[in-house]
Amino acid sequence: MAGTPPLGSRRVITVYGFSPSGNCHKLRLLLEQLGEAYAWVEVDSSRGETHTPEFLARNPNAKVPVIELDDGRTLSESNAILYYLADGSAFLPSDRWQRAQALSWMNFEQYSHEPYVAVARFIAGWTPLDSPRRAELPSLRERGHRALAVMERHLQSHDWFSGEAYGIADIALFAYTDVAGHGGIELAPYPAIDAWRARVRATPGFVALPDPDPQAAQRIAQTP
């Protein structure tokens, strides 16, 4: 539903995001599944576009995603934005305990999962093949597998991370888990995660993260 809606329709949220980013795709997926009207403004963070004066006025931290409301208010940090967008919907549990559990998993994603799974993917696809950062990959992969093992144990006895039903904790964890292989973190050892990924893909309105551009895909393929 990205784009400009007709006059007289409901509010439009503007998303400033980089399409290959899992953190940005979280918002696209939730907005599509909510049926929200939104406009997408592409900001290529790999080319320094988050450091322009115009962007820094929206987020001094120079990171995507950022949303901007009709009244000019802005909000950054992907999981905070997920919480804001999902408030009052079925994607955020109404039960106090389940809501806290969802937030716990979203914190896990940001502190124990994304710094390893997402960063390994970024280094593999968006840094030169001779980048010194590639020396980080073995450690990142090891830590990524630790995070996936925690998820696997949970999913052996639960269908979702957001409580009794699919919700924003699942969206938060799915984004980079689904493409962990791009960073050399293979998912074959995790059958419960694989089944969960299939359940997420089967949810109404699901949209997949776009494939990496040809240059990034070539780097991923050449990364040992």
LUMKOLTI-938976 format. One line per 10 residues: their letters; for each residue x, y, z of N, C-alpha, C, CB. Coordinates in Angstrom, 2 decimals. Glycine has a CB too. Layout:
<nodes>
a> X Y Z X Y Z X Y Z X Y Z  ... .
</nodes>
This chain:
<nodes>
magtpplgsr> 0.83 -1.20 0.00 0.00 0.00 0.00 0.86 1.25 0.00 -0.93 0.01 1.21  2.13 1.11 -0.34 2.98 2.29 -0.39 2.53 3.21 -1.49 4.44 1.89 -0.60  2.66 4.51 -1.25 2.27 5.49 -2.24 1.41 6.56 -1.62 1.54 4.83 -3.40  0.81 7.40 -2.46 -0.02 8.50 -2.00 -1.49 8.15 -2.15 0.31 9.79 -2.77  -2.28 8.15 -1.06 -3.69 7.80 -1.14 -4.50 8.98 -1.66 -4.22 7.35 0.23  -5.74 8.74 -2.08 -6.57 9.83 -2.59 -6.90 10.84 -1.50 -7.84 9.28 -3.20  -7.26 12.06 -1.94 -7.63 13.11 -0.99 -8.81 12.64 -0.14 -7.98 14.41 -1.72  -8.81 13.05 1.10 -9.91 12.71 1.99 -9.74 11.38 2.67 -11.18 12.71 1.23  -8.68 10.62 2.34 -8.48 9.33 2.99 -7.78 9.54 4.33 -7.66 8.38 2.09  -7.49 8.45 5.02 -6.92 8.55 6.35 -5.47 9.03 6.29 -7.00 7.20 7.06 .
rvitvygfsp> -4.87 9.19 7.48 -3.52 9.71 7.59 -2.54 8.89 6.76 -3.08 9.73 9.05  -1.48 9.55 6.34 -0.40 8.86 5.64 0.85 8.93 6.50 -0.16 9.48 4.24  1.43 7.79 6.79 2.71 7.73 7.49 3.80 7.68 6.43 2.78 6.48 8.44  4.82 8.51 6.57 5.96 8.47 5.66 7.07 7.67 6.32 6.44 9.90 5.29  7.56 6.68 5.62 8.66 5.85 6.12 9.92 6.20 5.34 8.33 4.33 5.99  10.96 6.57 6.04 12.27 6.77 5.44 13.06 5.50 5.72 13.00 8.06 6.02  13.34 4.74 4.67 13.97 3.45 4.87 14.83 3.02 3.70 12.94 2.43 5.13  15.65 2.03 3.95 16.53 1.41 2.96 15.98 0.01 2.71 18.04 1.38 3.44  15.48 -0.24 1.53 14.72 -1.47 1.26 15.46 -2.76 1.60 14.35 -1.51 -0.18  16.79 -2.88 1.37 17.46 -4.13 1.73 17.61 -4.36 3.23 18.81 -4.17 1.10 .
sgnchklrll> 17.33 -3.35 4.04 17.51 -3.45 5.49 16.37 -4.22 6.14 17.63 -2.06 6.11  16.73 -5.21 6.94 15.71 -5.93 7.69 15.01 -5.04 8.69 16.32 -7.11 8.39  15.74 -4.13 9.33 15.11 -3.22 10.28 14.05 -2.35 9.61 16.16 -2.33 10.94  14.31 -1.95 8.37 13.32 -1.16 7.64 12.18 -2.04 7.13 13.99 -0.42 6.46  12.52 -3.24 6.72 11.47 -4.12 6.18 10.45 -4.51 7.24 12.09 -5.37 5.58  10.87 -4.56 8.50 9.91 -4.82 9.58 8.69 -3.90 9.45 10.58 -4.63 10.96  8.96 -2.62 9.20 7.87 -1.65 9.15 7.00 -1.86 7.92 8.43 -0.23 9.16  7.64 -2.12 6.79 6.86 -2.38 5.57 5.93 -3.56 5.77 7.79 -2.63 4.37  6.45 -4.63 6.36 5.64 -5.83 6.57 4.46 -5.53 7.48 6.50 -6.96 7.17  4.70 -4.86 8.60 3.60 -4.58 9.52 2.58 -3.63 8.88 4.13 -3.97 10.82 .
leqlgeayaw> 3.04 -2.59 8.21 2.12 -1.64 7.59 1.26 -2.32 6.54 2.89 -0.48 6.97  1.85 -3.20 5.74 1.07 -3.94 4.75 0.03 -4.83 5.43 2.00 -4.79 3.86  0.43 -5.48 6.51 -0.50 -6.39 7.18 -1.57 -5.64 7.96 0.27 -7.32 8.11  -1.26 -4.43 8.39 -2.27 -3.59 9.03 -3.22 -2.95 8.02 -1.60 -2.50 9.85  -2.80 -2.89 6.76 -3.58 -2.17 5.75 -3.47 -0.67 5.88 -5.01 -2.57 5.84  -2.38 -0.19 6.49 -2.16 1.25 6.69 -1.70 1.89 5.39 -1.13 1.49 7.81  -2.16 3.11 5.15 -1.63 3.92 4.05 -0.27 4.49 4.46 -2.62 5.07 3.67  0.71 4.36 3.58 2.02 4.92 3.90 2.75 5.29 2.62 2.85 3.93 4.72  3.68 6.21 2.76 4.57 6.57 1.66 5.98 6.13 2.05 4.52 8.11 1.36  6.70 5.58 1.08 8.05 5.09 1.34 9.05 6.00 0.65 8.22 3.61 0.86 .
vevdssrget> 10.00 6.53 1.40 11.07 7.35 0.84 12.37 6.56 0.98 11.17 8.76 1.55  12.97 6.18 -0.14 14.18 5.36 -0.11 15.37 6.22 0.30 14.43 4.71 -1.49  16.09 5.75 1.33 17.29 6.42 1.83 18.40 5.37 1.86 17.05 7.06 3.27  19.35 5.48 0.95 20.40 4.47 0.82 21.48 4.72 1.87 21.01 4.49 -0.61  21.36 4.04 2.98 22.32 4.24 4.07 23.70 3.74 3.70 21.83 3.54 5.34  23.79 2.81 2.73 25.11 2.31 2.32 25.89 3.35 1.54 24.95 1.04 1.49  25.23 4.41 1.09 25.89 5.48 0.34 25.90 6.80 1.10 25.20 5.68 -1.01  25.68 6.71 2.40 25.80 7.90 3.23 24.61 8.83 3.22 26.98 8.66 2.82  23.47 8.38 2.68 22.32 9.29 2.57 21.66 9.60 3.91 21.31 8.70 1.63  22.03 8.88 4.96 21.48 9.21 6.29 22.26 10.33 6.96 21.49 7.97 7.19 .
htpeflarnp> 23.30 10.83 6.30 24.13 11.89 6.89 23.90 13.25 6.25 25.59 11.52 6.77  22.88 13.37 5.42 22.57 14.67 4.83 21.89 15.54 5.89 21.66 14.51 3.58  22.01 16.86 5.77 21.33 17.74 6.73 19.83 17.48 6.80 21.58 19.20 6.37  19.21 17.19 5.66 17.77 16.95 5.62 17.41 15.72 6.44 17.29 16.77 4.17  18.19 14.65 6.29 17.86 13.44 7.06 18.19 13.63 8.54 18.63 12.23 6.51  19.32 14.25 8.84 19.72 14.44 10.23 18.72 15.29 11.00 21.09 15.07 10.30  17.97 16.14 10.30 16.93 16.91 10.96 15.81 16.00 11.45 16.37 17.97 10.02  15.65 14.84 10.81 14.63 13.88 11.23 15.17 12.89 12.25 14.09 13.12 10.02  16.43 12.50 12.10 17.04 11.59 13.06 18.52 11.92 13.20 16.85 10.11 12.62  18.89 12.65 14.25 20.29 13.01 14.46 21.21 11.81 14.62 20.41 13.89 15.67 .
nakvpvield> 20.64 10.63 14.87 21.43 9.41 15.02 21.83 8.83 13.67 20.66 8.38 15.82  21.35 9.42 12.58 21.79 9.07 11.22 21.52 7.61 10.88 23.26 9.35 11.07  20.36 7.11 11.28 20.01 5.72 10.97 18.58 5.64 10.46 20.18 4.82 12.22  18.35 4.68 9.58 17.00 4.32 9.17 16.63 3.05 9.93 16.91 4.10 7.61  15.31 2.84 10.13 14.18 3.59 9.62 13.78 4.75 10.53 13.00 2.68 9.43  13.03 5.67 9.92 12.37 6.76 10.62 10.98 6.88 10.03 13.17 8.12 10.51  9.98 7.13 10.87 8.66 7.47 10.34 8.36 8.92 10.67 7.56 6.52 10.92  7.58 9.54 9.79 7.14 10.91 10.00 5.63 10.95 9.87 7.81 11.88 8.98  4.98 11.53 10.87 3.53 11.63 10.86 3.09 12.89 10.12 2.98 11.63 12.30  1.79 12.99 9.85 1.26 14.15 9.13 1.56 15.46 9.84 -0.23 14.00 8.95 .
dgrtlsesna> 1.66 15.41 11.18 1.89 16.65 11.94 3.37 16.98 12.08 1.26 16.54 13.32  4.25 16.19 11.43 5.67 16.47 11.46 6.45 15.74 12.52 5.88 17.90 11.62  5.77 15.08 13.45 6.50 14.32 14.46 7.23 13.15 13.81 5.54 13.82 15.56  8.41 12.84 14.34 9.19 11.72 13.82 9.50 10.73 14.93 10.50 12.23 13.17  9.69 9.49 14.53 10.03 8.42 15.47 11.05 7.52 14.81 8.75 7.61 15.91  12.10 7.17 15.55 13.14 6.28 15.05 13.20 5.03 15.91 14.51 6.99 15.03  14.09 4.12 15.55 14.29 2.82 16.18 13.17 1.86 15.76 14.35 2.95 17.73  13.55 0.83 15.02 12.56 -0.02 14.35 11.57 -0.66 15.31 13.26 -1.10 13.59  12.03 -1.14 16.46 11.10 -1.84 17.35 10.18 -0.88 18.09 11.87 -2.68 18.35  10.66 0.32 18.37 9.77 1.34 18.95 8.68 1.70 17.94 10.57 2.60 19.36 .
ilyyladgsa> 9.06 1.77 16.67 8.08 2.09 15.63 7.07 0.95 15.48 8.79 2.35 14.27  7.55 -0.29 15.53 6.62 -1.42 15.49 5.60 -1.33 16.62 7.38 -2.76 15.58  6.07 -1.01 17.82 5.17 -0.91 18.98 4.14 0.19 18.75 5.98 -0.64 20.27  4.59 1.33 18.25 3.68 2.45 18.00 2.62 2.07 16.96 4.46 3.70 17.53  3.07 1.48 15.86 2.14 1.15 14.77 1.14 0.07 15.18 2.91 0.70 13.53  1.59 -0.87 16.00 0.74 -2.01 16.36 -0.20 -1.74 17.52 1.60 -3.19 16.70  0.00 -0.63 18.22 -0.82 -0.33 19.40 -2.30 -0.34 19.03 -0.43 1.03 20.00  -3.07 -1.10 19.79 -4.51 -1.20 19.54 -4.90 -2.22 18.50 -5.02 0.10 19.14  -3.93 -2.93 17.95 -4.22 -3.95 16.93 -3.94 -5.35 17.49 -3.38 -3.70 15.65  -4.29 -6.37 16.70 -4.05 -7.74 17.12 -2.57 -8.10 17.10 -4.82 -8.69 16.22 .
flpsdrwqra> -1.72 -7.25 16.53 -0.30 -7.55 16.43 0.45 -7.27 17.73 0.32 -6.75 15.30  -0.20 -6.59 18.68 0.37 -6.34 20.00 -0.57 -6.94 21.03 0.59 -4.80 20.26  -0.11 -7.92 21.81 -1.02 -8.58 22.75 -1.65 -7.59 23.72 -0.28 -9.65 23.52  -2.91 -7.82 24.02 -3.59 -6.97 25.00 -3.30 -7.43 26.42 -5.10 -6.97 24.75  -2.98 -8.71 26.58 -2.65 -9.25 27.90 -1.32 -8.68 28.38 -2.59 -10.79 27.85  -1.30 -8.20 29.60 -0.11 -7.52 30.13 1.12 -8.40 30.11 -0.38 -7.05 31.55  0.98 -9.66 30.53 2.12 -10.57 30.59 2.62 -10.90 29.18 1.74 -11.86 31.33  1.70 -11.20 28.27 2.12 -11.54 26.91 2.76 -10.34 26.22 0.92 -12.04 26.10  2.26 -9.14 26.51 2.85 -7.94 25.92 4.29 -7.77 26.42 2.01 -6.68 26.26  4.51 -8.02 27.70 5.86 -7.93 28.25 6.76 -8.99 27.64 5.83 -8.07 29.76 .
qalswmnfeq> 6.22 -10.20 27.42 7.01 -11.25 26.79 7.41 -10.86 25.36 6.23 -12.57 26.78  6.47 -10.24 24.64 6.78 -9.79 23.28 7.91 -8.76 23.32 5.53 -9.20 22.59  7.83 -7.82 24.25 8.88 -6.81 24.36 10.21 -7.43 24.76 8.48 -5.74 25.37  10.16 -8.47 25.58 11.38 -9.16 25.95 12.07 -9.76 24.73 11.07 -10.26 26.98  11.30 -10.38 23.85 11.87 -10.96 22.63 12.36 -9.87 21.68 10.84 -11.85 21.93  11.69 -8.74 21.66 12.14 -7.64 20.80 13.46 -7.06 21.31 11.07 -6.54 20.72  13.64 -7.02 22.64 14.92 -6.61 23.20 15.99 -7.65 22.89 14.81 -6.40 24.71  15.63 -8.92 22.97 16.56 -9.98 22.59 17.01 -9.80 21.14 15.91 -11.37 22.78  16.07 -9.46 20.28 16.42 -9.27 18.86 17.44 -8.16 18.69 15.17 -8.96 18.03  17.27 -7.07 19.40 18.16 -5.93 19.22 19.52 -6.11 19.89 17.51 -4.69 19.76 .
yshepyvava> 19.59 -6.88 20.97 20.84 -6.98 21.73 21.58 -8.31 21.54 20.56 -6.79 23.18  20.86 -9.39 21.23 21.50 -10.70 21.15 21.40 -11.35 19.78 20.89 -11.61 22.16  20.68 -10.74 18.87 20.43 -11.34 17.56 20.90 -10.42 16.44 18.93 -11.66 17.39  20.30 -9.25 16.33 20.61 -8.32 15.23 22.08 -7.92 15.16 19.77 -7.07 15.38  22.78 -7.71 16.30 24.18 -7.29 16.20 25.09 -8.35 15.58 24.70 -6.94 17.57  24.62 -9.57 15.48 25.43 -10.65 14.92 24.87 -11.13 13.57 25.50 -11.82 15.91  23.59 -11.47 13.55 22.99 -11.99 12.31 22.93 -10.91 11.24 21.57 -12.53 12.59  22.47 -9.73 11.62 22.36 -8.65 10.64 23.72 -8.11 10.23 21.51 -7.51 11.20  24.63 -7.98 11.17 25.94 -7.42 10.85 26.74 -8.38 9.97 26.72 -7.10 12.13  26.63 -9.68 10.21 27.29 -10.64 9.32 26.77 -10.50 7.89 27.09 -12.08 9.84 .
rfiagwtpld> 25.46 -10.33 7.76 24.87 -10.14 6.42 25.38 -8.86 5.78 23.33 -10.11 6.51  25.43 -7.78 6.56 25.90 -6.51 6.01 27.34 -6.62 5.52 25.79 -5.39 7.06  28.21 -7.22 6.33 29.61 -7.34 5.94 29.74 -8.19 4.68 30.43 -7.96 7.08  28.99 -9.29 4.60 29.08 -10.17 3.43 28.62 -9.48 2.16 28.27 -11.42 3.65  27.56 -8.68 2.24 26.97 -8.13 1.02 27.29 -6.69 0.72 25.53 -8.26 1.09  27.67 -5.91 1.74 27.78 -4.47 1.53 29.14 -3.89 1.91 26.71 -3.77 2.33  30.15 -4.76 2.06 31.52 -4.28 2.21 32.38 -4.93 1.13 32.08 -4.60 3.63  33.46 -4.29 0.71 34.33 -4.87 -0.31 34.89 -6.22 0.13 35.48 -3.92 -0.63  35.22 -7.05 -0.86 35.72 -8.39 -0.54 37.04 -8.36 0.22 35.89 -9.19 -1.81  37.78 -7.25 0.13 39.03 -7.13 0.86 38.89 -6.29 2.13 40.09 -6.54 -0.03 .
sprraelpsl> 37.65 -6.04 2.56 37.44 -5.23 3.75 38.01 -5.92 4.99 35.95 -4.94 3.94  38.73 -5.19 5.85 39.22 -5.80 7.09 38.09 -6.25 8.01 40.11 -4.83 7.83  36.89 -5.72 7.80 35.76 -6.12 8.64 35.39 -7.59 8.44 34.55 -5.23 8.34  35.82 -8.18 7.33 35.49 -9.58 7.08 36.15 -10.52 8.08 35.89 -9.97 5.68  37.16 -10.03 8.77 37.78 -10.82 9.84 36.82 -11.03 11.00 39.05 -10.14 10.33  35.77 -10.21 11.07 34.78 -10.34 12.15 33.80 -11.49 11.93 34.01 -9.05 12.30  33.72 -11.99 10.69 32.65 -12.94 10.35 32.64 -14.21 11.20 32.79 -13.33 8.90  33.76 -14.88 11.45 33.67 -16.10 12.28 33.04 -15.85 13.65 35.06 -16.69 12.48  33.44 -14.76 14.31 32.87 -14.46 15.63 31.39 -14.10 15.52 33.64 -13.32 16.30  31.04 -13.31 14.52 29.63 -12.93 14.34 28.77 -14.16 14.08 29.49 -11.92 13.19 .
rerghralav> 29.27 -15.07 13.27 28.50 -16.28 12.97 28.31 -17.14 14.22 29.19 -17.10 11.88  29.36 -17.26 15.02 29.24 -18.03 16.27 28.18 -17.44 17.18 30.59 -18.08 17.00  28.21 -16.12 17.36 27.23 -15.47 18.22 25.83 -15.53 17.61 27.63 -14.02 18.47  25.76 -15.45 16.27 24.46 -15.59 15.61 23.84 -16.95 15.86 24.61 -15.36 14.12  24.65 -17.99 15.80 24.13 -19.34 16.06 23.67 -19.48 17.51 25.20 -20.40 15.74  24.33 -18.80 18.43 23.87 -18.85 19.82 22.45 -18.27 19.93 24.84 -18.07 20.75  22.24 -17.15 19.25 20.90 -16.54 19.29 19.86 -17.45 18.65 20.92 -15.18 18.56  20.20 -18.04 17.54 19.26 -18.94 16.87 18.94 -20.16 17.73 19.82 -19.39 15.52  19.92 -20.63 18.48 19.67 -21.78 19.37 18.65 -21.42 20.45 20.98 -22.25 20.02  18.73 -20.19 20.96 17.74 -19.73 21.95 16.34 -19.70 21.32 18.11 -18.33 22.50 .
merhlqshdw> 16.25 -19.17 20.11 14.97 -19.13 19.40 14.44 -20.53 19.14 15.10 -18.37 18.09  15.33 -21.43 18.74 14.93 -22.80 18.43 14.30 -23.47 19.66 16.14 -23.62 17.93  14.92 -23.29 20.82 14.37 -23.90 22.04 12.98 -23.37 22.33 15.30 -23.65 23.23  12.78 -22.07 22.18 11.45 -21.50 22.42 10.43 -22.07 21.46 11.49 -19.98 22.29  10.80 -22.16 20.20 9.85 -22.57 19.16 9.55 -24.07 19.19 10.39 -22.19 17.80  10.33 -24.82 19.92 10.02 -26.24 20.06 8.74 -26.47 20.87 11.18 -26.97 20.72  8.33 -25.45 21.65 7.11 -25.60 22.45 6.13 -24.43 22.28 7.47 -25.73 23.91  6.45 -23.49 21.39 5.57 -22.34 21.13 5.52 -22.07 19.63 6.05 -21.07 21.90  4.38 -21.63 19.16 4.26 -21.28 17.73 4.82 -19.89 17.43 2.81 -21.35 17.29  4.75 -18.99 18.42 5.06 -17.58 18.16 5.91 -16.99 19.27 3.77 -16.78 17.99 .
fsgeaygiad> 6.47 -15.81 19.00 7.22 -15.05 20.00 6.38 -13.94 20.61 8.48 -14.47 19.38  5.22 -13.66 20.05 4.39 -12.54 20.49 3.26 -12.95 21.42 3.81 -11.83 19.30  3.35 -14.12 22.01 2.26 -14.62 22.84 1.58 -15.77 22.14 1.25 -13.50 23.16  0.26 -15.77 22.17 -0.49 -16.89 21.60 -0.71 -16.75 20.10 -1.83 -17.03 22.29  -0.41 -15.60 19.54 -0.65 -15.36 18.12 0.51 -14.57 17.52 -1.99 -14.61 17.91  0.57 -14.58 16.21 1.58 -13.82 15.46 1.49 -12.34 15.78 1.40 -14.05 13.95  2.64 -11.69 15.92 2.64 -10.26 16.21 4.00 -9.64 16.00 2.18 -10.02 17.63  4.21 -8.48 16.64 5.38 -7.68 16.31 6.70 -8.31 16.76 5.25 -6.32 16.92  6.71 -9.15 17.78 7.95 -9.82 18.14 8.37 -10.79 17.04 7.80 -10.56 19.49  7.39 -11.44 16.43 7.69 -12.33 15.31 8.22 -11.54 14.12 6.44 -13.11 14.89 .
ialfaytdva> 7.60 -10.40 13.84 8.07 -9.55 12.74 9.49 -9.10 13.00 7.14 -8.33 12.55  9.77 -8.68 14.24 11.10 -8.19 14.58 12.16 -9.28 14.37 11.13 -7.70 16.02  11.86 -10.49 14.80 12.84 -11.57 14.70 12.91 -12.18 13.30 12.52 -12.64 15.72  11.81 -12.15 12.59 11.79 -12.77 11.26 12.69 -12.05 10.28 10.38 -12.81 10.73  12.72 -10.72 10.33 13.34 -9.93 9.27 14.76 -10.39 8.94 13.36 -8.47 9.67  15.62 -10.46 9.94 17.00 -10.87 9.66 17.21 -12.37 9.78 17.94 -10.15 10.60  16.38 -13.07 10.57 16.52 -14.52 10.63 16.31 -15.14 9.26 15.52 -15.12 11.63  15.32 -14.67 8.53 14.98 -15.27 7.25 16.11 -15.16 6.24 13.74 -14.63 6.69  16.99 -14.17 6.39 18.09 -13.98 5.45 19.44 -14.20 6.12 18.04 -12.58 4.82  19.45 -14.94 7.22 20.71 -15.19 7.94 21.74 -15.86 7.05 20.45 -16.05 9.17 .
ghggielapy> 21.28 -16.66 6.11 22.21 -17.33 5.20 23.06 -16.39 4.38 21.45 -18.22 4.27  22.59 -15.17 4.15 23.39 -14.19 3.41 24.70 -13.90 4.13 22.60 -12.89 3.22  24.70 -14.01 5.44 25.90 -13.77 6.23 26.65 -15.04 6.58 25.56 -13.04 7.49  26.25 -16.15 5.98 26.91 -17.42 6.24 26.44 -18.11 7.50 28.36 -17.20 6.34  25.26 -17.72 8.01 24.68 -18.37 9.18 23.53 -19.24 8.68 24.18 -17.32 10.25  23.82 -20.49 8.45 22.84 -21.38 7.82 21.77 -21.81 8.82 23.54 -22.61 7.24  20.55 -21.98 8.31 19.40 -22.29 9.15 19.04 -23.78 9.17 18.22 -21.50 8.70  19.74 -24.59 8.42 19.41 -26.01 8.35 19.38 -26.70 9.71 20.40 -26.70 7.47  20.22 -26.32 10.68 20.17 -27.02 11.97 18.96 -26.68 12.84 21.42 -26.72 12.74  18.05 -25.85 12.35 16.99 -25.32 13.19 15.60 -25.62 12.60 17.17 -23.81 13.39 .
paidawrarv> 15.11 -26.84 12.76 13.82 -27.20 12.16 12.64 -26.41 12.74 13.56 -28.67 12.34  12.68 -26.09 14.01 11.56 -25.32 14.60 11.54 -23.90 14.04 11.67 -25.28 16.14  12.71 -23.30 13.85 12.78 -21.99 13.21 12.26 -22.07 11.79 14.22 -21.44 13.23  12.61 -23.13 11.08 12.16 -23.28 9.70 10.64 -23.37 9.63 12.80 -24.54 9.06  10.04 -24.10 10.55 8.57 -24.21 10.58 7.93 -22.86 10.92 8.13 -25.27 11.60  8.54 -22.13 11.86 8.05 -20.79 12.21 8.14 -19.84 11.03 8.84 -20.23 13.39  9.24 -19.88 10.30 9.38 -19.03 9.11 8.26 -19.31 8.11 10.76 -19.25 8.44  7.91 -20.56 7.96 6.81 -20.91 7.05 5.49 -20.36 7.56 6.71 -22.43 6.88  5.27 -20.39 8.89 4.04 -19.84 9.44 3.97 -18.33 9.21 3.93 -20.15 10.95  5.11 -17.64 9.41 5.12 -16.19 9.18 4.78 -15.89 7.72 6.49 -15.59 9.55 .
ratpgfvalp> 5.39 -16.61 6.79 5.14 -16.36 5.37 3.68 -16.61 5.00 6.04 -17.24 4.51  3.01 -17.44 5.75 1.61 -17.77 5.45 0.63 -16.76 6.05 1.28 -19.15 5.96  1.11 -15.78 6.80 0.20 -14.79 7.40 -0.37 -13.87 6.32 0.92 -13.97 8.49  -1.61 -13.42 6.46 -2.22 -12.54 5.45 -1.43 -11.26 5.25 -3.65 -12.20 5.85  -1.23 -10.90 3.99 -0.56 -9.65 3.66 0.95 -9.71 3.73 -1.03 -8.59 4.55  1.51 -10.92 3.92 2.96 -11.04 4.05 3.66 -10.53 2.79 3.36 -12.49 4.31  4.75 -9.80 2.98 5.64 -9.39 1.89 7.06 -9.73 2.29 5.49 -7.86 1.58  7.83 -10.25 1.35 9.19 -10.69 1.63 10.17 -9.54 1.49 9.58 -11.83 0.70  11.29 -9.65 2.17 12.38 -8.71 2.00 12.89 -8.81 0.56 13.53 -8.99 3.02  13.11 -7.68 -0.10 13.61 -7.75 -1.49 14.96 -8.45 -1.56 13.73 -6.34 -2.08 .
dpdpqaaqri> 15.23 -9.09 -2.70 16.53 -9.70 -2.91 17.62 -8.62 -2.92 16.56 -10.51 -4.23  18.83 -8.96 -2.49 19.93 -7.98 -2.59 20.15 -7.56 -4.04 21.23 -8.57 -2.00  20.65 -6.35 -4.24 20.97 -5.92 -5.60 22.08 -6.81 -6.16 21.39 -4.41 -5.62  22.27 -6.83 -7.48 23.24 -7.76 -8.08 24.64 -7.67 -7.50 23.31 -7.52 -9.55  25.10 -6.46 -7.19 26.45 -6.31 -6.64 26.56 -6.94 -5.26 26.84 -4.83 -6.58  25.55 -6.68 -4.41 25.56 -7.28 -3.07 25.41 -8.79 -3.16 24.43 -6.69 -2.21  24.55 -9.26 -4.06 24.37 -10.71 -4.23 25.66 -11.38 -4.66 23.26 -10.99 -5.25  26.43 -10.71 -5.53 27.70 -11.28 -5.97 28.70 -11.36 -4.81 28.28 -10.45 -7.12  28.73 -10.32 -3.99 29.63 -10.35 -2.83 29.24 -11.47 -1.87 29.61 -8.99 -2.08  27.93 -11.62 -1.64 27.46 -12.70 -0.75 27.90 -14.06 -1.29 25.91 -12.66 -0.61 .
aqtp> 27.74 -14.26 -2.60 28.10 -15.53 -3.21 29.61 -15.80 -3.12 27.65 -15.56 -4.66  30.42 -14.75 -3.08 31.88 -14.90 -3.06 32.44 -14.91 -1.65 32.53 -13.80 -3.85  31.59 -14.74 -0.65 32.06 -14.71 0.74 32.16 -16.12 1.30 31.13 -13.86 1.62  33.34 -16.54 1.70 33.47 -17.91 2.24 32.83 -18.03 3.62 34.96 -18.32 2.33 .
</nodes>
